[in-house]
Amino acid sequence: MAVTHRAGNRELSEYVRRLSRRDFLSLSIAGLASLTIPELIAACGNQTPTGSTTTLGLRYILALTGPSGAAINTGLINGTNLAVKHVNDAGGVADQKGNRFKFDFTKADSTNDPNQGIALLRQAAADPSIIAVGGLIPSNIFVPMVPVGAQVKIPMVASGALSAVAQWNEWVYRVNPVISTGAPVFYKTLVPKLGLHKIAVIYDQTNGAQKGDAEILKSLAPSLGVTVDPYIAFTSPQSDFSGQVAQVKAANPDALVVAAQVGDGITLVNQLHAAGSNPVLLTNSGAFLQGPFWDGTKGSLKGSYTWVQGDIASATGKLKQLTDAYAAAYPGVSLEFGGLNGYDTVQAIVGAISQSTNGSDRSAVRKAMSNLKYTSESGTVLTFKNPPTGDNLTATVQVVQVVGRTQSAPVT
């Protein structure tokens, strides 16, 4: 006996076609006729029909409160929202079978606490609607979460974490250049360019990225012909840097590396200048280009140096299109490296879905991401080969001088 369907009911036809003979025989013709489409989908194993559009959850876990919170991560969140809008407005992203997917972006506050970050990761993994997690900054919450990603089996894409990862797994990635690649380029460029002979360092020993930055400079110093003095560790958070500032002033270095998160960095720079000490200021990964850092130091960062992924200030091509779109979406605000990392995080997930056999299956998306080569709509080339690591193999580093709030000029 043939089963007939009402004209236009293609979704119903598709699911009937997918029924196995055993499943089909378990349903009476009368019972089949009485089922609604959602009920029939459930009876067929909740499969995604070819050509359908599904909304997938995208959860960011990051500090939204405290000194490394909302003010610092606003740009990253803005960039992510813009990327999600671009994908959704284009009708979503298709996997290899033609199924299309849009995103529902949500955020969860880690409070800069690794244990809270891990709990939120487990919570996200328990929600089958969430395809991946992003954000995952700063490094002190990202690194402890890395092994948990493999336990709960959900793709993780960090949007700016800098610290070294001792043991990677195939569920964890990051889009940005890291300290181990950025710092050597930075110091090898600036030491001869600025004629530096003595560099002071004040670093946060509780943060792997900041500690790593300090250690790289110390190891490079002999080959660069510079002296590192003084070399001072502190424990974050810190409100009084008077002791460290006194040591720097007494040493009279050519430059000072501020290896600190934004909250501590603002305090340190203000107390340094109040004491009348004005060495050239250096920092890693675009920190001086964050609006809150500029505002907190009342613009005294002008003339300082940092390194970033790409030259946003002189953007061309796709990156210029993104900076224009960002300015239109957020009037009066310029795209900075955090916003670019947020945008590229979404694009990494888009690339993996587009190259997967099933965009709603975490394992399929993870498999595609482990061998991904994809050009973001920002122009960033995202290349992963995991194992051995989840780092972006084609991340670029540009040394820049800070010339205004979130504004920079390339150093060549």
C-alpha positions in Angstrom: 0.0 0.0 0.0 1.5 3.3 -1.0 1.9 6.2 1.5 0.7 9.5 0.0 1.5 13.0 1.3 -0.1 16.4 0.9 1.4 18.5 -1.9 4.2 20.7 -0.6 4.9 18.7 2.5 8.5 18.0 1.5 9.8 17.8 5.1 7.4 15.0 5.9 8.3 13.1 2.6 12.0 13.4 3.4 11.6 11.8 6.9 9.3 9.0 5.6 12.0 8.2 3.0 14.6 8.0 5.7 12.7 5.4 7.8 14.3 2.0 7.9 12.0 -0.9 6.9 12.0 -2.1 10.5 11.0 1.4 11.7 8.4 1.7 9.0 6.8 -1.6 9.8 6.6 -0.6 13.5 4.3 2.2 12.6 0.7 1.5 11.5 -0.5 3.4 8.5 -3.2 4.9 10.6 -0.7 5.9 13.3 1.7 7.4 10.7 -1.1 9.5 9.3 -2.0 10.9 12.7 1.6 12.0 13.6 2.6 15.7 13.3 5.8 16.6 11.6 7.8 17.2 14.8 6.5 13.8 16.2 7.5 12.0 13.0 11.0 13.7 13.1 11.4 12.3 16.6 10.3 8.9 15.5 13.0 8.9 12.8 15.9 9.7 15.2 15.8 13.5 15.0 18.0 13.5 11.8 18.8 16.8 10.0 17.3 16.7 6.5 19.5 17.6 3.6 19.0 21.2 2.6 17.4 22.3 6.0 18.6 25.3 8.1 19.3 24.7 11.8 20.3 27.1 14.5 23.4 26.1 16.5 24.4 27.5 19.8 27.8 29.3 20.1 28.8 29.9 23.7 31.7 32.2 24.8 33.3 31.6 28.2 35.3 34.6 29.3 35.7 37.2 32.0 32.7 39.6 31.9 33.4 41.2 35.4 36.5 42.4 37.2 39.7 44.0 35.9 39.8 41.6 32.9 36.1 41.8 32.4 33.5 43.6 30.3 35.4 46.8 29.5 38.4 44.8 28.2 36.4 42.2 26.3 33.8 44.6 24.7 35.7 44.7 21.4 35.9 40.9 21.3 32.2 40.5 21.9 31.4 43.2 19.3 33.5 41.4 16.7 31.8 38.1 17.5 28.3 39.7 17.2 29.2 41.2 13.9 30.6 37.8 12.6 27.4 36.0 13.7 25.3 38.7 12.0 27.2 38.3 8.8 26.8 34.5 8.7 23.1 34.6 9.6 22.3 37.4 7.2 23.9 35.4 4.4 21.6 32.5 5.1 24.0 30.5 7.3 26.9 28.2 6.4 26.4 24.9 4.6 28.2 21.7 5.4 29.3 19.2 2.8 25.8 17.7 2.5 24.1 21.0 1.9 22.6 21.4 5.3 22.7 25.1 6.4 23.4 26.4 9.9 22.9 29.7 11.6 24.3 30.7 15.1 22.8 31.8 18.4 25.5 33.6 20.3 25.5 33.6 24.1 28.1 34.5 26.8 29.0 33.1 30.2 31.1 34.9 32.9 34.1 33.0 34.1 34.8 35.8 36.6 38.4 35.1 35.7 38.3 32.0 37.8 39.6 28.8 36.2 37.3 26.6 38.3 34.3 28.6 37.2 35.5 28.4 33.6 35.7 24.6 33.8 32.2 24.4 35.3 30.8 26.6 32.5 32.6 24.4 29.9 31.0 21.3 31.3 27.6 23.1 31.3 28.0 24.1 27.7 29.0 20.5 26.7 25.9 19.2 28.4 23.7 21.3 26.1 23.4 19.4 22.8 22.3 22.6 20.9 25.8 24.2 21.4 28.2 23.2 18.7 31.4 24.9 20.1 32.7 27.3 22.7 34.9 30.3 22.1 36.3 33.3 24.0 38.3 31.3 26.6 40.4 34.3 27.7 42.5 35.2 29.6 45.1 32.5 29.5 44.8 31.6 33.2 41.3 30.2 32.5 42.1 28.8 29.0 45.0 26.6 29.9 43.3 24.6 32.7 40.3 24.1 30.4 42.3 22.5 27.6 42.2 18.9 29.0 38.6 19.2 30.0 37.7 19.9 26.3 38.8 16.4 25.4 36.9 14.9 28.3 33.5 16.5 27.4 34.2 16.4 23.7 33.2 19.9 22.5 35.2 22.0 20.1 37.0 24.9 21.8 38.4 28.0 19.9 40.3 30.5 22.0 40.0 34.2 21.0 43.2 35.6 22.3 44.8 33.3 24.9 48.6 33.6 24.7 50.1 31.2 27.2 51.9 28.0 26.1 49.9 24.8 26.3 51.9 21.8 27.6 49.6 19.1 26.2 47.2 19.8 23.3 44.3 17.6 22.2 42.2 17.6 19.0 39.3 19.5 20.5 41.2 22.7 21.3 42.3 25.6 19.0 43.1 29.3 19.0 43.1 31.8 16.2 45.6 34.4 17.4 49.5 34.5 17.4 51.0 33.6 20.7 53.8 34.9 22.9 56.3 32.3 21.7 55.9 33.6 18.1 55.1 37.3 18.8 57.7 38.2 21.4 60.9 37.2 19.5 59.7 39.2 16.4 58.9 42.1 18.7 62.2 42.4 20.5 64.3 41.5 17.5 62.6 44.4 15.6 62.6 47.1 18.3 66.0 46.6 20.0 68.0 47.7 16.9 65.3 50.0 15.6 65.2 52.1 18.8 68.8 51.6 19.8 67.9 50.0 23.2 70.7 49.0 25.6 68.9 48.4 28.9 65.4 47.1 29.3 63.5 46.8 32.6 60.8 44.2 33.0 57.8 44.1 35.4 55.8 41.0 34.9 52.8 39.2 36.4 54.1 35.9 37.7 50.6 34.5 38.1 49.9 34.8 34.3 51.6 32.3 32.0 51.6 34.6 29.0 53.1 37.6 30.9 55.7 35.4 32.6 56.5 33.8 29.2 57.0 37.2 27.6 59.5 38.2 30.3 61.4 34.9 30.0 61.7 35.2 26.3 63.2 38.7 26.5 65.6 37.5 29.2 66.7 34.5 27.0 67.2 36.7 23.9 69.1 39.5 25.7 72.6 38.2 25.2 72.1 37.7 21.5 70.5 41.1 21.2 73.2 42.9 23.1 70.9 44.3 25.8 70.9 44.2 29.6 67.7 43.3 31.4 67.6 45.3 34.6 65.6 45.3 36.8 63.7 42.1 36.3 60.7 42.2 38.7 57.9 39.8 39.3 54.6 40.7 41.0 51.4 38.9 42.0 48.2 40.1 40.5 46.1 42.0 41.5 48.3 44.8 42.8 47.4 48.3 43.7 50.8 49.6 44.9 53.8 49.4 42.5 55.8 52.1 44.4 58.6 49.6 45.2 58.9 48.3 41.7 58.7 51.9 40.3 61.5 53.0 42.6 63.8 50.2 41.2 63.0 51.1 37.6 63.7 54.8 38.3 67.0 54.0 39.9 68.1 51.8 37.0 67.1 54.4 34.4 66.4 51.9 31.6 65.8 52.8 27.9 62.5 50.9 27.9 60.2 49.1 30.3 58.2 45.9 29.4 54.8 46.1 31.1 53.9 42.4 31.2 50.6 42.8 33.0 46.9 42.6 32.5 45.1 45.8 31.8 44.0 46.6 35.3 47.4 46.2 36.8 49.0 47.8 33.8 47.1 51.0 34.2 48.1 51.2 37.9 51.7 50.6 37.1 52.0 53.1 34.2 50.2 55.8 36.2 52.5 55.4 39.2 55.6 55.2 37.0 54.8 58.5 35.3 53.8 60.1 38.6 57.3 59.3 39.9 58.8 61.1 36.9 60.1 57.9 35.2 59.5 57.9 31.5 61.2 55.0 29.7 59.8 53.8 26.3 56.9 51.4 27.2 56.6 48.0 25.6 53.9 45.3 25.9 52.7 42.2 24.2 49.7 41.3 22.0 48.2 44.7 21.5 47.4 45.4 25.1 48.2 49.2 24.8 45.7 49.4 21.9 42.8 48.5 24.1 40.5 51.5 24.8 40.3 51.0 28.5 44.2 51.0 28.8 44.4 54.3 26.9 41.6 55.8 28.9 42.9 54.6 32.3 46.4 56.2 31.6 44.9 59.4 30.1 46.6 58.9 26.8 50.1 58.6 28.2 50.6 55.4 26.1 51.1 57.5 23.0 54.5 56.6 21.5 54.6 53.1 23.2 55.0 49.9 21.3 53.2 46.5 21.0 52.6 43.7 18.5 49.3 42.5 17.0 47.9 40.2 14.4 47.8 42.2 11.2 48.0 45.9 10.6 44.4 47.1 11.2 45.4 50.8 10.8 46.6 50.3 7.2 44.0 47.7 6.3 43.2 46.8 2.7 41.0 44.2 1.0 38.8 42.1 3.3 40.2 43.5 6.5 39.4 47.1 5.3 35.8 45.9 4.5 35.6 44.5 8.0 36.9 47.7 9.6 34.3 49.7 7.7 31.5 47.3 8.7 32.6 47.4 12.3 32.6 51.3 12.3 29.1 51.2 10.8 27.8 48.7 13.4 29.5 50.5 16.3 29.7 54.2 15.5 32.6 56.0 17.1 34.5 52.8 17.9 37.3 51.4 15.8 38.1 47.7 15.3 41.0 46.5 17.4 42.8 43.2 17.8 40.2 41.8 20.3 37.4 42.4 17.9 39.4 40.8 15.1 40.1 37.7 17.2 36.3 37.5 18.1 35.4 37.7 14.4 38.0 35.1 13.4 36.9 32.7 16.1 33.4 32.5 14.5 35.0 32.2 11.1 37.1 29.2 12.3 33.9 27.5 13.3 32.3 28.5 10.0 35.3 27.0 8.1 35.1 23.7 10.0 31.4 23.4 9.5 31.7 24.1 5.8 34.3 21.3 5.5 32.5 18.8 7.7 30.2 16.0 6.7 27.7 17.0 9.4 27.7 20.6 10.7 25.6 19.8 13.7 27.8 17.0 14.9 30.6 18.0 17.2 32.9 15.1 16.3 32.5 15.9 12.5 33.3 19.6 13.1 36.3 18.7 15.3 37.6 16.4 12.6 37.3 19.1 9.9 39.0 21.7 12.2 41.9 19.4 12.9 43.1 19.8 9.3 41.6 23.2 8.4 42.8 25.7 5.9 40.3 28.5 5.6 40.5 32.2 4.8 38.3 34.3 7.2 36.1 37.1 5.8 38.6 39.3 7.7 41.4 38.1 5.4 43.1 36.1 8.2 44.3 32.8 7.0 43.4 30.1 9.5 45.5 26.9 9.3 45.3 24.1 11.9 47.1 20.8 11.9 46.2 19.1 15.2 48.0 17.0 16.4 50.5 18.2 17.3 49.0 21.6 18.3 45.9 23.7 18.0 47.7 27.0 17.2 47.0 28.8 14.0 50.0 28.0 11.8 49.6 31.0 9.6 49.0 33.7 12.3 51.0 36.8 11.5 52.7 39.3 13.7 53.0 43.1 13.1 55.0 45.4 15.4 53.3 48.7 15.8 53.6 52.0 17.6 50.6 53.4 19.5 49.6 56.8 18.0 46.2 57.3 19.5 43.3 55.5 21.2 43.1 52.1 19.5 45.2 53.6 16.7 48.7 52.4 15.6 51.3 52.8 12.9 53.3 49.8 11.6 57.0 49.5 12.5 59.2 48.1 9.8 
